[in-house]
Amino acid sequence: MNLHAGCEPIPASRLDWARSRDAADALAPLRARFAMPCGADGSPLLYFCGHSLGLAPLAARSVIEAEVADWERFGVLGHERARSAWISYAEQLQQPLAQLGGAQPHEVVAMNSLTVNLHLLLASFYRPGPRRRAILIEAGAFSSDRHAVASQIGWHGLEPGRELIELGPRPGEELIRIEDIEACIAAEGARLALVLWPGVQYRTGQLFDLRRIARAAHAADCIAGFDLAHAIGNVPLALHADEADFAVWCSYKYLNAGPGALGGAFVHERHLQGAQPLRLSGWWGTDPGTRFEMRPEFLAARGAAAWALSNPPIFATAPLRASLPLFAQAGMTALRRKSLALTAYLAALLSELAAGQLTIITPADPEQRGSQLSVRIGGGAGRGRAVFEALAARGVVCDWREPDTMRIAPVPLYNSFEDVLRGAWQLCALLRQ
């Protein structure tokens, strides 16, 4: 796989500049903590797809192998005798996940997958009444979210065609204005039961002000829930201070926990005091102190852990124990600073080298985007898809979202300024052909 096939060499001055930035980058050593993918011929790929599947921390293999070894050694006794006791395995993740979510540890639980968690939280917080029945989501929401919300509405015997409100951008625009979200909530407030909004929109990469959305929802006396699949580990979050009612996320994107990794959820502590919301309960959501007494009555665990259903899948959870310490080592402030620099560099290169050939649909304001830039190639979806496939053939890994969007994400934990330069150079060379 030849990254330079049909491409003029990158000027030495540009390479020197990118390499100087990498040499001065305090986070650069973290790159060596990840397995960098290679092509079929063994040559390294340029990987810009952490928004879809994060790279494997090198420590993940040893963490998983340790759990397999403890399974072999102890069998069922590993629940208590394993090096990281399986009984409390998920509980050990509460503190680092709470730090990434801007939450209190008892407000966070590691469990299930994103959509399962979304259904569980909607079961508690979507309680339609005679007047308040509607749910507001963004037009073009990730399919799984829309399916979950529509099915919840139908589960209550209501019509999704009537009770599902989908807010899109203004005509001729790509992005949803925050003031339009607030205005829609205010206008529909009398019939709104719940607002479900993404932290970062998966297709456009737009980062939303969750505090303003939560405040608008609460001013209309409805629930504010958030899908953080593309936000957690990508941008700083403050779920507790922003007064989100609930949130859900997966761990295989920016959290680098691997395919099928355990997801997570947040429930604000105001819902954890006194009479708690109704929930769909399971044994693992009971108080750990009495769990093995097998009582018929449900004695809830403290905090968001009460929403857990079953004991965590250890092999799908273990990689989080390899990835989360890297976030603690780097700190989200430093990661965000580097992310802003990488995306600004990518945007500048594309604007300079491919002027008129593509459009960046992600917000130009760095404060309204995360690590991802979404681009639309000029000449239509067919040409865009052809460019994307040619880019992949040259060893540049990003992804394509129908009908016409290429998503490119330089992730600060493992991508470099030289990566960005080489990837942008390849893309722009293809556009010139």
TAWO-V322946 format. One record per residue. N is the residue number from 1. PHI is phi in radians with two decimals (999 if undefined). NEAR is the number of other ideal C-beta (glycine too) atoms within 12 Angstrom. Layout:
n:N phi:PHI near:NEAR
n:N phi:PHI near:NEAR
This chain:
n:1 phi:999 near:22
n:2 phi:-1.77 near:14
n:3 phi:-1.20 near:32
n:4 phi:-1.93 near:18
n:5 phi:-1.05 near:18
n:6 phi:1.17 near:17
n:7 phi:-2.21 near:26
n:8 phi:-1.13 near:15
n:9 phi:-1.06 near:14
n:10 phi:-1.29 near:26
n:11 phi:-0.98 near:13
n:12 phi:-1.01 near:11
n:13 phi:-1.11 near:12
n:14 phi:-1.21 near:26
n:15 phi:-1.07 near:21
n:16 phi:-1.07 near:16
n:17 phi:-1.13 near:21
n:18 phi:-1.08 near:34
n:19 phi:-1.19 near:22
n:20 phi:-1.18 near:17
n:21 phi:-1.14 near:26
n:22 phi:-1.15 near:30
n:23 phi:-1.14 near:15
n:24 phi:-1.61 near:15
n:25 phi:-1.46 near:30
n:26 phi:-1.15 near:18
n:27 phi:-1.58 near:33
n:28 phi:-0.95 near:27
n:29 phi:-1.06 near:17
n:30 phi:-1.14 near:32
n:31 phi:-0.98 near:29
n:32 phi:-1.23 near:17
n:33 phi:-1.59 near:25
n:34 phi:-2.13 near:30
n:35 phi:-1.41 near:23
n:36 phi:-1.64 near:27
n:37 phi:-1.11 near:24
n:38 phi:-2.19 near:16
n:39 phi:-1.38 near:20
n:40 phi:-1.07 near:10
n:41 phi:-1.59 near:11
n:42 phi:1.55 near:11
n:43 phi:-1.38 near:18
n:44 phi:-1.19 near:23
n:45 phi:-1.60 near:30
n:46 phi:-1.65 near:37
n:47 phi:-1.83 near:38
n:48 phi:-2.20 near:43
n:49 phi:-2.17 near:35
n:50 phi:-1.16 near:41
n:51 phi:-1.28 near:48
n:52 phi:-1.89 near:30
n:53 phi:-2.57 near:29
n:54 phi:-1.21 near:44
n:55 phi:-1.28 near:40
n:56 phi:-1.41 near:31
n:57 phi:-1.10 near:35
n:58 phi:-1.04 near:22
n:59 phi:-1.27 near:28
n:60 phi:-1.07 near:36
n:61 phi:-1.04 near:19
n:62 phi:-1.20 near:18
n:63 phi:-1.16 near:32
n:64 phi:-1.15 near:29
n:65 phi:-1.09 near:18
n:66 phi:-1.11 near:26
n:67 phi:-1.22 near:32
n:68 phi:-1.08 near:19
n:69 phi:-1.08 near:17
n:70 phi:-1.20 near:27
n:71 phi:-1.10 near:22
n:72 phi:-1.09 near:13
n:73 phi:-1.37 near:15
n:74 phi:-1.91 near:19
n:75 phi:1.04 near:13
n:76 phi:-1.08 near:14
n:77 phi:-1.16 near:15
n:78 phi:-1.11 near:24
n:79 phi:-1.00 near:22
n:80 phi:-1.98 near:17
n:81 phi:-1.77 near:16
n:82 phi:-1.02 near:27
n:83 phi:-0.97 near:23
n:84 phi:-2.07 near:28
n:85 phi:-0.89 near:22
n:86 phi:-1.16 near:30
n:87 phi:-1.03 near:23
n:88 phi:-1.84 near:23
n:89 phi:-1.04 near:34
n:90 phi:-1.20 near:43
n:91 phi:-1.08 near:31
n:92 phi:-1.21 near:27
n:93 phi:-1.66 near:41
n:94 phi:-1.07 near:34
n:95 phi:-1.10 near:22
n:96 phi:-1.14 near:32
n:97 phi:-1.20 near:45
n:98 phi:-1.09 near:35
n:99 phi:-1.10 near:29
n:100 phi:-1.21 near:44
n:101 phi:-1.59 near:48
n:102 phi:1.11 near:31
n:103 phi:-2.32 near:38
n:104 phi:-1.43 near:26
n:105 phi:-0.95 near:28
n:106 phi:-1.28 near:26
n:107 phi:-1.52 near:38
n:108 phi:-2.10 near:47
n:109 phi:-2.47 near:45
n:110 phi:-1.63 near:49
n:111 phi:-2.92 near:45
n:112 phi:0.94 near:36
n:113 phi:-1.96 near:31
n:114 phi:-1.00 near:37
n:115 phi:-1.24 near:27
n:116 phi:-1.06 near:26
n:117 phi:-1.11 near:42
n:118 phi:-1.09 near:45
n:119 phi:-1.07 near:33
n:120 phi:-1.10 near:38
n:121 phi:-1.32 near:47
n:122 phi:-1.14 near:41
n:123 phi:-1.03 near:27
n:124 phi:-1.49 near:32
n:125 phi:-1.83 near:39
n:126 phi:-1.70 near:41
n:127 phi:-2.16 near:23
n:128 phi:-1.11 near:30
n:129 phi:-2.00 near:18
n:130 phi:-1.06 near:10
n:131 phi:-1.91 near:15
n:132 phi:-1.60 near:27
n:133 phi:-2.26 near:29
n:134 phi:-1.51 near:38
n:135 phi:-2.13 near:45
n:136 phi:-1.80 near:43
n:137 phi:-2.31 near:43
n:138 phi:-1.43 near:38
n:139 phi:-1.09 near:27
n:140 phi:1.34 near:27
n:141 phi:-1.07 near:32
n:142 phi:-0.95 near:34
n:143 phi:-0.94 near:16
n:144 phi:-1.06 near:26
n:145 phi:-1.12 near:38
n:146 phi:-1.13 near:27
n:147 phi:-1.05 near:20
n:148 phi:-1.09 near:35
n:149 phi:-1.16 near:40
n:150 phi:-1.08 near:29
n:151 phi:-1.24 near:22
n:152 phi:-1.14 near:37
n:153 phi:-1.08 near:30
n:154 phi:-1.11 near:21
n:155 phi:-1.04 near:19
n:156 phi:-1.55 near:24
n:157 phi:1.36 near:11
n:158 phi:-1.87 near:25
n:159 phi:-1.74 near:14
n:160 phi:-0.99 near:25
n:161 phi:-1.05 near:12
n:162 phi:-1.76 near:15
n:163 phi:-1.68 near:31
n:164 phi:-1.75 near:35
n:165 phi:-1.77 near:34
n:166 phi:-2.07 near:26
n:167 phi:-1.74 near:35
n:168 phi:-1.98 near:24
n:169 phi:-1.17 near:23
n:170 phi:-1.15 near:16
n:171 phi:-0.93 near:7
n:172 phi:1.47 near:7
n:173 phi:-1.99 near:15
n:174 phi:-1.69 near:28
n:175 phi:-2.01 near:33
n:176 phi:-1.66 near:34
n:177 phi:-1.30 near:23
n:178 phi:-1.08 near:28
n:179 phi:-1.19 near:17
n:180 phi:-1.26 near:25
n:181 phi:-1.11 near:40
n:182 phi:-1.08 near:30
n:183 phi:-1.16 near:20
n:184 phi:-1.14 near:32
n:185 phi:-1.08 near:38
n:186 phi:-1.15 near:22
n:187 phi:-1.22 near:18
n:188 phi:-1.70 near:30
n:189 phi:-0.95 near:25
n:190 phi:-1.14 near:17
n:191 phi:-2.00 near:26
n:192 phi:-1.43 near:36
n:193 phi:-1.72 near:38
n:194 phi:-2.77 near:46
n:195 phi:-1.97 near:47
n:196 phi:-2.05 near:51
n:197 phi:-2.35 near:50
n:198 phi:-1.41 near:42
n:199 phi:-1.21 near:47
n:200 phi:-2.28 near:43
n:201 phi:-1.26 near:43
n:202 phi:-1.16 near:37
n:203 phi:-1.51 near:37
n:204 phi:-1.56 near:38
n:205 phi:1.35 near:43
n:206 phi:-1.27 near:38
n:207 phi:-1.65 near:38
n:208 phi:-1.84 near:42
n:209 phi:-1.47 near:30
n:210 phi:-1.17 near:41
n:211 phi:-1.11 near:25
n:212 phi:-1.13 near:25
n:213 phi:-1.18 near:42
n:214 phi:-1.10 near:36
n:215 phi:-1.12 near:24
n:216 phi:-1.13 near:34
n:217 phi:-1.10 near:38
n:218 phi:-1.21 near:26
n:219 phi:-1.11 near:19
n:220 phi:-1.60 near:29
n:221 phi:1.10 near:22
n:222 phi:-2.26 near:38
n:223 phi:-1.47 near:38
n:224 phi:-2.02 near:43
n:225 phi:-2.10 near:47
n:226 phi:-2.33 near:51
n:227 phi:-1.71 near:45
n:228 phi:-1.86 near:51
n:229 phi:-0.93 near:40
n:230 phi:-1.77 near:44
n:231 phi:-1.99 near:46
n:232 phi:-1.19 near:51
n:233 phi:1.40 near:47
n:234 phi:-1.86 near:43
n:235 phi:-2.32 near:39
n:236 phi:-1.11 near:30
n:237 phi:-2.18 near:40
n:238 phi:-2.49 near:28
n:239 phi:-1.05 near:40
n:240 phi:-1.17 near:31
n:241 phi:-1.15 near:19
n:242 phi:-1.33 near:32
n:243 phi:1.13 near:31
n:244 phi:-1.06 near:46
n:245 phi:-1.35 near:42
n:246 phi:-2.67 near:49
n:247 phi:-2.68 near:49
n:248 phi:-2.39 near:48
n:249 phi:-2.78 near:48
n:250 phi:-1.86 near:45
n:251 phi:-2.13 near:47
n:252 phi:-1.67 near:34
n:253 phi:-1.59 near:41
n:254 phi:-1.24 near:46
n:255 phi:-1.46 near:46
n:256 phi:1.00 near:45
n:257 phi:-1.75 near:45
n:258 phi:1.65 near:33
n:259 phi:-1.06 near:20
n:260 phi:1.33 near:19
n:261 phi:-1.11 near:42
n:262 phi:-1.10 near:40
n:263 phi:-1.57 near:44
n:264 phi:-2.75 near:52
n:265 phi:-2.62 near:54
n:266 phi:-2.25 near:52
n:267 phi:-2.30 near:46
n:268 phi:-1.09 near:38
n:269 phi:-1.12 near:26
n:270 phi:-1.14 near:20
n:271 phi:-1.58 near:32
n:272 phi:-1.87 near:31
n:273 phi:-2.06 near:15
n:274 phi:1.14 near:8
n:275 phi:-1.27 near:9
n:276 phi:-1.51 near:24
n:277 phi:-1.06 near:28
n:278 phi:-1.06 near:19
n:279 phi:-2.52 near:32
n:280 phi:-1.47 near:22
n:281 phi:-1.82 near:25
n:282 phi:-2.45 near:24
n:283 phi:-1.00 near:23
n:284 phi:-1.29 near:31
n:285 phi:-1.53 near:33
n:286 phi:-1.47 near:29
n:287 phi:-1.00 near:22
n:288 phi:-0.99 near:25
n:289 phi:-1.21 near:13
n:290 phi:-2.12 near:16
n:291 phi:-0.97 near:25
n:292 phi:-1.52 near:15
n:293 phi:-1.44 near:13
n:294 phi:0.96 near:11
n:295 phi:-1.21 near:14
n:296 phi:-1.23 near:9
n:297 phi:-1.40 near:11
n:298 phi:-1.57 near:23
n:299 phi:-1.82 near:19
n:300 phi:-1.17 near:34
n:301 phi:-1.15 near:33
n:302 phi:-1.27 near:27
n:303 phi:1.36 near:31
n:304 phi:-1.11 near:45
n:305 phi:-1.05 near:38
n:306 phi:-1.16 near:36
n:307 phi:-1.48 near:47
n:308 phi:-1.15 near:41
n:309 phi:-1.89 near:29
n:310 phi:-2.27 near:20
n:311 phi:-1.10 near:31
n:312 phi:-1.21 near:38
n:313 phi:-1.25 near:27
n:314 phi:-1.08 near:34
n:315 phi:-1.24 near:27
n:316 phi:-1.53 near:30
n:317 phi:-1.81 near:39
n:318 phi:-0.93 near:42
n:319 phi:-1.04 near:42
n:320 phi:-1.08 near:46
n:321 phi:-1.25 near:38
n:322 phi:-1.58 near:37
n:323 phi:-1.53 near:44
n:324 phi:-1.09 near:42
n:325 phi:-1.07 near:27
n:326 phi:-1.21 near:40
n:327 phi:-1.17 near:41
n:328 phi:-1.12 near:21
n:329 phi:-1.17 near:21
n:330 phi:-1.38 near:32
n:331 phi:1.47 near:21
n:332 phi:-1.16 near:32
n:333 phi:-1.11 near:17
n:334 phi:-1.20 near:23
n:335 phi:-1.12 near:36
n:336 phi:-1.13 near:32
n:337 phi:-1.05 near:21
n:338 phi:-1.20 near:35
n:339 phi:-1.02 near:42
n:340 phi:-1.05 near:28
n:341 phi:-1.19 near:28
n:342 phi:-1.16 near:44
n:343 phi:-1.21 near:44
n:344 phi:-1.12 near:27
n:345 phi:-1.13 near:35
n:346 phi:-1.10 near:47
n:347 phi:-1.08 near:33
n:348 phi:-1.13 near:26
n:349 phi:-1.11 near:35
n:350 phi:-1.13 near:38
n:351 phi:-1.16 near:21
n:352 phi:-1.36 near:18
n:353 phi:-1.55 near:28
n:354 phi:-2.25 near:31
n:355 phi:-0.99 near:16
n:356 phi:1.45 near:15
n:357 phi:-1.71 near:26
n:358 phi:-2.64 near:37
n:359 phi:-2.20 near:25
n:360 phi:-1.51 near:37
n:361 phi:-1.61 near:32
n:362 phi:-1.19 near:39
n:363 phi:-0.93 near:30
n:364 phi:-1.24 near:21
n:365 phi:-1.24 near:19
n:366 phi:-1.02 near:25
n:367 phi:-1.30 near:19
n:368 phi:-1.96 near:26
n:369 phi:-2.60 near:40
n:370 phi:-1.85 near:46
n:371 phi:-1.43 near:44
n:372 phi:-1.75 near:47
n:373 phi:-1.99 near:45
n:374 phi:-1.84 near:42
n:375 phi:-2.20 near:43
n:376 phi:-2.05 near:32
n:377 phi:-1.38 near:36
n:378 phi:-1.14 near:20
n:379 phi:1.75 near:19
n:380 phi:1.77 near:13
n:381 phi:-1.11 near:19
n:382 phi:-1.08 near:14
n:383 phi:-1.15 near:21
n:384 phi:-1.05 near:33
n:385 phi:-1.13 near:23
n:386 phi:-1.13 near:21
n:387 phi:-1.14 near:36
n:388 phi:-1.03 near:35
n:389 phi:-1.17 near:19
n:390 phi:-1.16 near:24
n:391 phi:-1.13 near:41
n:392 phi:-1.08 near:28
n:393 phi:-1.12 near:21
n:394 phi:-1.59 near:30
n:395 phi:1.57 near:31
n:396 phi:-1.88 near:43
n:397 phi:-1.76 near:37
n:398 phi:-2.29 near:43
n:399 phi:-2.57 near:29
n:400 phi:-2.13 near:27
n:401 phi:-2.15 near:30
n:402 phi:-1.05 near:15
n:403 phi:-1.61 near:15
n:404 phi:-2.72 near:27
n:405 phi:-2.09 near:32
n:406 phi:-1.82 near:46
n:407 phi:-1.91 near:39
n:408 phi:-2.25 near:49
n:409 phi:-2.27 near:45
n:410 phi:-1.39 near:49
n:411 phi:-1.61 near:47
n:412 phi:-1.17 near:44
n:413 phi:-1.17 near:45
n:414 phi:-2.44 near:42
n:415 phi:-1.62 near:48
n:416 phi:-2.07 near:39
n:417 phi:-1.15 near:35
n:418 phi:-1.16 near:30
n:419 phi:-0.97 near:41
n:420 phi:-1.09 near:44
n:421 phi:-1.06 near:38
n:422 phi:-1.17 near:37
n:423 phi:-1.16 near:43
n:424 phi:-1.11 near:42
n:425 phi:-1.11 near:35
n:426 phi:-1.13 near:42
n:427 phi:-1.07 near:39
n:428 phi:-1.22 near:33
n:429 phi:-1.12 near:28
n:430 phi:-1.15 near:33
n:431 phi:-1.16 near:29
n:432 phi:-1.41 near:18
n:433 phi:-1.33 near:19
